[in-house]
Amino acid sequence: MKRSEPDKFFRVILNSIADGVFTTDGDGRITFLNKAAEEITGFSSKEALGRYCFDIFRADICQTRCALKETLRTKKEIINLPATILKKGGQKIPISISTAVLKNERGQIIGGVETFRDLSAIEVLKKELSQRYTLNDIVSKNHLIHDIFNILPNIAESDSTVLIQGASGTGKELFAKAIHNLSRRKEKPFIKVNCGALPDTLLESELFGYVKGAFTDAKKDKPGRFALADGGTIFLDEVGDMSPSLQVKLLRVLQEKEYEPLGSTSPRKTDVRIIAASNRDLSKLVSEGKFRDDLYYRLNVVKIELPLLSQRAEDLPLLIDHFIQKFNAKMGRQITGLSEQALRLLLNYDYPGNVRELENIIEHAFVLCKKDVIDVDCLPKELTRSSVETDTSLPLKEESPFEKAEAEVIEKTLKKHRGNRKKTAQELGIDRTTLWRKIKKYGLV
């Protein structure tokens, strides 16, 4: 076999794959550009050969972190580094980059190779999925949450009082904000008051304000939250903790649309929509004589009951991805996902603190994680100790909702990549052997 024949075969092979590939010499000049790279960059091989890679590639990281230069300097591969390139016509293309060194027969480094994948279609799909499963900042594909999504615009259009009931951490404030943002009051203030965080006297002055001279330190008038929320929405969180005397005053606001600041002898009118929330069952408090029945009926015009996160198992992968994106943007990180063991641990945890606890877990992991993938050792120790499945190598429980959620995610990711297991495994953050095992386990062949 002649020496040139292997080169011909390599060129045929490289030109047949969907990922872009180019090679450079030691100075960074392009020595080869495959067909996919021509398609993605817009430059022909003839235009590219002999030019510096940054002249053709034009990535947003070229000036700050040239992946190929870094690999040539450190001799270490880079895998799936996200970046954006500028196509010849000026179009921005999201890609992921992988790099390696090129060596000759004697093991000497003679240049570098870079492969890159066009993520445009994936980004479009992610955007479509995001729009489909989100409302404002609420992320879900659970049928109970989507039933609420369906009626939320109708609730927002009205000015009726809303009562949101759900355990701590289920997202009561997010739903209150969504109602406000969908309403005609959206340009006006959204004011939140935690009724369980303040003692009675302070809560009254916070809600209704006070006039000069109402008490010793009242040197001037101070508007309360109802005044600040005028024209907008006031969100009364943990309203079940309100004292009987304050319940009477809130009832007056609901009935007569007026209140009296502390020390005042004349009422003030208010144009405010009230959304109340409680992690306690108000109807039970009424039966126990701890909450006024007339106030309860005034608050309970429209009632929304939020499910526990343990009832939304199919939302776990969506929420995990949502919080990873959120903290990537907030902290300037580029974490791509979780290891298989870490993901399995999160899928098998019961979340007594609901969505808020999951968000705190991901934030904790971001603080400790030094790589681009979150592993078990980055998760809170309390979670690993109290996990139902301490040994994360064990199979998921049969018929568990978490198992169903995992199967659904794998099936949808496979469909998105038209059955391409390599791409599916990469997006899920697992190796192809693990993916194959799961495909067989869930009957997705």
N, C-alpha and C positions, 0 to 999 in steps of 0.2 A: 504493500500500500504506500503510495506516495505521501510525502509529508504534508502536501497541500490538501489532501482529501479530508482529513479530520476537520480542518477549518471550514470546508464546504458543508460538511454535515452539521457542524455547530451552528453555522449561519442559518441553515435550513430549519434547524430545531428552534433557534432563538426567534426566527421570523414567524414561527407558527404559534407562538404563545401569545396570550392576551395582555400580559404585563409588559410595560415598557422596559427596555434594557439598553444601557449604553456603557461602553468601556472607555477608560482614559489611560494615557501614559502617565509617567511620574510627574509631569508638569501640569496635569489637569486638562490636556487637550484630548478631544474626543477621537477615538480610534474606531469605534463601531456604534451604530445606532440601528436598532431593529425596527421592523414595520410598525409595531404597536407604539413605539416611542415616537415615530414620525407622526402617527395619527394623533397621539395625545398632545405633543408639543406644537404640531403644525409645521415643523421644519423637516425638510427632506434630509436624507442621509448625505446627499451631496453638499447641501448647505452646512451641515453640522461638522463633517469630518475636518479635523485640524484646528477647529475653534475651541476656545475654552468652554468648559461645560456650563459656566454661569451665563455665557452669552446666549446659549440655547435653552437651558433649563429654566432660568429666570424664576427661581423659587423665592418665597418670602424669607427663607432662612439662609439664603446664600451669603449674605453679608454678616449675619450674626452667628450662624452655626452651620458651616458647610459640612454636611454629613460625610462626604467622600474624603475631604481633607482630614476630618477627625479620625476616620477609619485608617487612613494611611499613616497618620501620626501615632495612633494608639495600637494599631494592628488588631483592633477589636471590631467585630461586625456590629452594625446597627440594624435593628429589625422594626419595621412598621412605624417609622417616625412620621407623624402627621405634618403636612406642609401644603402650601398652595403655590401653584406655578402660574405664570402668565403665558398663555398660548400665543402663537405668532400673531393672531388677529386681535389680541388684547383681552380675550376671555379668561377669567380666573377659573382654574380647575383644581378642586381639592384632591390631594393624592396621599398615599402613604409610601414611604421610602425605606428601602433596605440596601445596605452597602456591604462590600467585602473587598479584600485585597486580591490582586491577580499576581500569581507567581509563575516563574518559568520552571523548566525541568530541574534546575539546580536549587529550587526553593527561594530564589531571589525575587523580591517584589519588583514588578515591572509596571504597575499601575493599579487601577481600581475598577470595580464594576458596581453599577447601581441599577437596581430594579425599582420600578415604581408602578403603582396601581391607580387607575382613575377611579375616584370614589364619587363621582358626580351622581350616578344612578342611586348609589346607596344613600347619599345625602338627601336626594329627592324623596326616597322611600321613608327615610327617618323623619323628614319634615311632614310627609303625609300621615305617618303613624302618629307623630306627635300631635298634629291637629285633630286626628280622629279620637285620640285618647286623652286629650287635655281640654280643660275649660278654665281660663285664667291660669292660676298656678296649681290647679287640681289635676293630678295625673291618675287615670284609672281606666280599666276596661271591664271592671266588675259590674254585673247587671244591676246590683242595688244602687251603686253610685250613678250609673247611666240612667236609671229611672229618675234620679234626682236631677241629673243634667237636663233631661227632657222637659221637666216642669220649671226649672230655674228661671228661664226667660219670662214665663207667665207670672211667676212670683215677683220677679223684679219689676214688671210693668205696673203692678198694683202698688198701693201705698200701705197695704195691710201689715200688721205686726207679725213678725215671724219668730217662732221658737225653735231653736236648734238643740236637739238633745243627742249626747254621745259621750263616750268615755274620754278621759283626758288623752290628748294626743291624736284624736281622730280627725282634726282639721276643722273645727267649728269656726274659727276666725277666717279661714280661707273661704269657706262657703258664704260667710257674712260679707266678706269683701267682694266675692263674685256677684252676689245679689246687688250690692251697691254699684259695682262697675257696669252692670247690665241695665241699671235703672236710669230714669230721667234725672236723678240726683247725682250722677257720676262726676259732674264738674264741681260739686260742693264737697265739704269735708266728710271724711269717714273717721269718727272718733270712737276709740275703744276705752272702756272702763272695766277693770276687773273688780267686781263687787265683793269678792272674797278676800281681797288683798289689803283692804283698809278698814279700820274701826269705824263704827257708826258715825261719829261726829265728823271725821275727816271725809268719809264717803259722801255725806250730805252736802258739805261745802264743795266737794269736787264735782258733784252732779249739778247742783243748783247755784253755786257761787255764793258770794256774800256782799253786803254793802258796807261802806265805811262806818266804823263804830259798832259793828255787830258783836265784836268781842275785843278784848284788850289790844291784840296785835293787828286788828283790822284797820290799817292806816288809810286804805283807799278801797274802792270797789274792785271786786275780782269776779270776772265772768266764770260761770261753771261750764261743765262739758256740754250741757244742753244748749247754752248760748253759743259755744264754739261750733257746735254741730248744726247750727241753724241753716235750714235749707237742704241739709244733707242727711246722714245716717249716724245714729249712735248705736254702738254694739255693747250691750250689757252682758259681759261674760260672767259666768257663775252667779247668775241672778238668784239661784236657790239659797245662797248664803246671806241674802239681804235680810236685815232685821224687820220685825213686824211694823215698827213705826215708819221706816223708809218705804216699806211696801205700800203703805197708805198714800204716801206722797207720790210714789210712782204711779199708783192707780189714778190719782188726780190728773197727772200728765196725760195718761192714756184716755181718760174720759173727757177732760175739758181742754186739753192742749195748752195747759198753762201750769206754772209753778211759781213759788216764791223763794227768792234768794234768802239766805240767813240774814236776819235783822231787818228785812223789808216788810212793809205793811201792804204793799200793792203787788198783785200778781203780774207775771210776765208771760206773754204769749210765746209759743214755740211752734215752729214748723219743722219737725224732725221725725224721720222714720225710725222706729225702734225695732232692733233685732236683738232678741235675748237668747242666751245660751246657758246650758247647765249640764254638768256631768252627773247630776243626780236626777232621779225620776220625780218630777214636780207633782205629778198626780198622786204619788205615794206620800210626798210631803204634805199635800193637802189633806189626805185621809188621816195623817198623823197629827194634824192641827199645827204644822210648822210653816205652812205657806197659805196665804189667803186664797180662798177658792175664787173670789171675784177677780183678783189680779191674775190668777192662773188662766181663767177663761178669756181675759182680755189679751194676755200674751199668746195664748194658744189658738190664734186665728188660723195661721198656717204653720204646720208642724213638720220639721225635717228630722228624721232619725238617722244618725250616721252609724254604719256598721264598724265593728272592730277590725283591725288589720288582719287578725286571724281568720276572719270571714272573707277576706279579699286576697286569698293566696295567689291568684293569677296576676295580681298587681305587683307582687314583690320584684320580679325582674324589671318591670317598667320603672318602679320607684327607685330601685338601686341605680339604674342607668341615669334617671333624672337627677338624683343627688350627686352622682359622680360628675355629671356635666356641670351642675351648679357649683360644686366646690373646685372643679378645674378652672372655671371662669373667675371665681372669687379669689382663689389662691395662686392663680397663674401656673397651674400644674398641667400635666398631660398624662394623667392616669387613664389607662385604656379599659380597665375592668378588674375582675377578681379572679384569683386562682380557682381551680375546680373545687378544692377543699373549702376555701373561704365561702364560695357561693353556696356550696352544699350546706355549710353551717348556717348561713343566713336563711336559706330556704326551709330549714328544719326548726328554726327558733319560733317561739309563739308570741313574742312582742307584747308583753303586758303594758308597755308604754305606747303602743300603737305606732303611727307614722312618725311621730316626733322622736320616738326612741330609735327607729331605723335611721332617721336623718342624723341623730347624734352619733350613732355607731359609725356611719360613713365618714362624718367629720373627724371622729377619733382616729379612724384608719388613715385619713389623709395626713394627719399630724405625724403619725409614726411611720408611714410608708415612705421608703427612700427609692423605690423602683417605680416602674410604670404599671405594675400589677399589684393589687392589694392581696396579701397572703394572710393566713390564719394568725400569724404572730402580730399583725397590725390591728386585729380586732380586740375589743375590750376583754379583759380576763374574765369578768363576770359573765360575759356571754358564753365563752368557751367552757366555763365551769358548769353553768346552769343549762347548757344545751341538752336537749332531749337526746341528741346523738353526739356523744362525746367523741367516739371514734368515727371521724368523717370518712373513713374508707369503707364503712359498712353501707349496704344498699339502703335506699330510702324505704320507708315503711310502705307496705303494700296498700294500694288504694288511698294513700294519703293525698290531701288536696295539693300539697307541695309537689308531689310526683306528677300530678296532672298538669300543674302549671309548668313544670320543667319540660314535659313532653310537648305541650302546646308551643312553648317558645322555640324548641328545637325544630318542630314541624314547620312553623312559620318562617324561621330563618332558612331552612332548607328550600322552601318554596321561593323565598326571596332570591336565593342564589341558584335557582333552577336545578336543585339537586347536587350542586357542586359542594362536595363534603369538605374540601380543603378550605374554601372561602367561609363555609358555615362554621367550621372549627375555629378559624381565626377570629371571626366576629364574636363567637361565644367565649373565646379565651381558653379553649381546651384543645388537647391534641387529637389527631384524627383517630387514633386507636380508641380513645375514650368516647368520641362521638359515635364511632361504629358500634361500640358496646351499648350505648344508650339507644341508638336507632333500633337495634335488635331487641333490647329490653322493652321498648314501648311499641314495638310492632310497626315501625315507620318505614320499613323496607319497601 
